Amino acid sequence: MVQASIEIEERDIQKERRLPAPLAPLERLAWNYWWSWAGDGNFIFRDLDPSVWEECEHNPRRLLKEVSDFRLMQMATDPGYIERVRRLAEKFEDYMADKQFWRGAQSETKITPEHPVAYFCAEYGIHHSLPLYSGGLGILAGDHLKSASDINLPLVAVGLLYRYGYFRQRLTRDGWQEEHYGETHPAELPIKRVTDAEGEPLYVEILMRGRVVRAQAWCVSVGRVSLYLLDTNIPENEELDRWVTGHLYGGDRETRMVQEMMLGIGGVRLLRRLGIEPHVFHLNEGHSAFLTLELARELTEGPEPLSFDEAAQRARARCVFTTHTPVAAGNDEFEPAVVEKCFGDSYEKALGLTHDEFLDLGRVDAKNDLEWYGLTPLAIRMCRSTNGVSRKHGEVSRSLWQRLFPEKAVEDVPITSVTNGVHTPTWVAPLIRALLEKYVGDDWAHACTHAQERWRRGIESIPNEELWRAHSLLKQRLVAFVRHRSLHARLQRNEARDYVEAARILFDPDALTIGFARRVAGYKRWSLLLTEPDRLQRIMLDEERPVQFVFAGKAHPQDQGAKLILQQLARWKYHPLVMHRAVFLQDYDQEIARQLVQSVDVWLNVPRKPQEASGTSGEKVAMNGGLNLSVLDGWWVEGYDGKNGWAIGDATASTDSLEAIDASDAESLYKVLEQQVIPLYYQRNERDALPHLWVAMMKRSLETLAPVFNSDRMVEEYARRIYQ
């Protein structure tokens, strides 16, 4: 293995601050995102200086640089804080010292530290201080890495370092979304430059658009997992090429293609420079599909050159592909002219292919010269295994891609499924975690997946009073958060004085609180709730049984239709009758998501079937005892049992028009709210004023959903069924 190393930039070394001896372990902790899901990790850094912690957006490296000397010495002489730092550092050292890697249910495995899983994804939601994600795909990837670390599955990950990340969202006074971007400075983040054996920055090179583009590499430590990020923003590149890794999902189709060339081709070349020889390459979505061609090129141009067919067969045996999109329009496609411009003819010649043969790899119909080049068809052709992210999505994908297997019936198309899960230590609220530790055990996260009878007994043993008290406190925190965020947003927009002041009394911690937060897109049907606004207002404004809604989500910058949907909702919340019962939180990110999923009573999800591949936000809510009210699509088809939440409509496919389907689902939504959800929430015991039947459903949700829809189960399933 090449003796590559990971070093801090020289300018960073000059800026590093010497911490007082009792706090010195914080420096090592800050360089590994393990702290973000450790029990006391967030609070250790927050309590060092809460105001600075908020100003630096929960970035521990910035915190340690910007906290005042006096505050440092205050905490360095606080015996209680010193002991907390010592305990957390000790847990981290024990965690990192555990070298017993995952073996699953088998006595032997081909996945080893010498031959790990290589996980490729275009975005990673590790933590909101590392803004390399836009939504669910990135959050899932971050949870995948964390669980791989926790179960000690040998895995390395590859992505891109976007200097401007995904956009930050602001709403104008009339509700129109505006985008702005903030620059990511590597010197301020817990990421380290990768260097070669001589201590020089390690680079990879790719020929794209007729010129050589170089990329440097950075490394992020996610527990025991290393995430490598390629970065073209270096002086050696032409100005245009420095923007290859400029924005996540930004720019035109040509920019998207060269980004995906850098991710797939550059990622393989980086692993070669590092001396890493993976057992399997996992393509998480089609953005990294070009890595399969790079593996084949290594063999067609190797010491003993193979034909493309032979090389493709060998590459295919080492690659697995996860598709996340249940509709053809959601898959990346490129005009042939864009492919020709970005690749030129040298790469197809290296593969031993004609121009048409090269383009046909990305087409469903190889005989159609007008068809665009798709990365999903390329990935399916060039990988030994393809899977969707829920059972329903697997079924939909088999139908969607049957044309690639014309000799097979739909049910025989070789596309399977591994249902998504979420990383429980990341998403469970501290108050709920404390209950789980008390009644399930300190190893509650392990028991959730591997000792389900003990998990069930532990959940059942939690007194209703304690579970409801914890949930009620979390709702009070959410109300305070909503008021704080709303006040600052309204001041920023120079809203009318009475509207600004109204933010101080927004929401009632005792009212039924429903959350709806996700990407703003047509199929997610943001406007379904507003189908009958007068009826909705009656529901919300009932003096005896009020209901309040909290919304959050971003529309793609180029999706004008989605922006109009968002504007409709934003204007509706100005209505004087509902302004105290509905709020939209702008700039949806991991921190807002955490506040919502840990605190709402009900999580609402109304996608148009069958266009929800999986959906993981509802799984996060379930981990905290929240309840789901959802269309039977994605993961909820598997999770719903009639006692752990509510279904909108039924699971059958409808042949009605879209308008009729939407009207039917809206009516079902209103009826379930009016006849089931609201009455159950407000049904209180006369003796102690507790909603015991509601709490019983919360427990049922925890018992049945947490053991299945967590990322430890998901990653172990990948390891057993897909990677091996």
Buried (B, 14 or more C-beta within 10 A) or exposed (E): EEEBBBBBBEEBEEEEEEBBEBBEBBBEBBBBBBBBBBBBBBBBBBBBBEEBBEEBBBBBBBBBBBBEEEEBEBBBEBEEBBEBBEEBBEBBEEBBEEEEBBBBEEEEBEBEEEBBBBBBBBBBBBBBBBBBBBBBBBBBBBBBBBBBBBBBBBBBBBBBBBBBBBBBBBBEEEBBBEBEBEEBEBEBBBBBBBBBEEEEBBBBEBBBBEEEBBBBBBBBBBBBBBBBBBBBBBEEBEEBBBBBBBBBBBBEBBBBBBBBBBBBBBBBBBBBBBEBEBBBBBBBBBBBBBBBBBBBBBBBEEEEEBEBEEBBBEBBEBBBBBBBBBEEEBBBBBBBEBBBBBBBEEBBEBBBBEBEEBBBBBBBEBEEEEBBBBBBBBBBBBBBBBBBBBBBBBBBBBBBBBEBBEEEEEEEBBBBBBBBBBBBBBBBBEBBBBBBBBBBBEEBBBBBBBBBEBBBBBBEEBEBEBBBBBBBBBBBBBBBBBBEBBBEBBEEBEBEEEBBEBBEEBBBBEBBBBBBBBBBBBBBBBBBBEBBEEBBBEBBEBEEBBBBBBBBBBBBBEBEEBBBBBBEBBEBBBEEEBBBBBBBBBBBBBBBBBBBBBBBBBBBBBBBBBBBBBBBBBBBBBBBBBBBBBBBBBBBBBBBEEEBBBBBBEBEEEEEEEEEBBBBBBBBBBEBBBEEBBEBBBEEEEEEEBBBBBBBBBBBBBBBBBBBBBBBBBBBBBBEEBBE
